[in-house]
């Protein structure tokens, strides 16, 4: 999987500053841009959302309580 460096940088920064809210903000931007028919920007935010989810998942196992 090839990740754009801009997407990775942006998602990393969002996760560092906002934590789990980064996913919600990314999803809202994605919906807004899709509704506005701005497909290129929507694709960027879709990638940011997925990368943010992945970054939080990698960070969460250490913080999650045992099952």
Secondary structure, 3 states (H helix, E strand, C coil): CCCCHHHHHHHHHHHHHHCCHHHHHHHHHHHHHHHCCCHHHHHHHHHHHHHHHHHHHHHHHHHCCCC
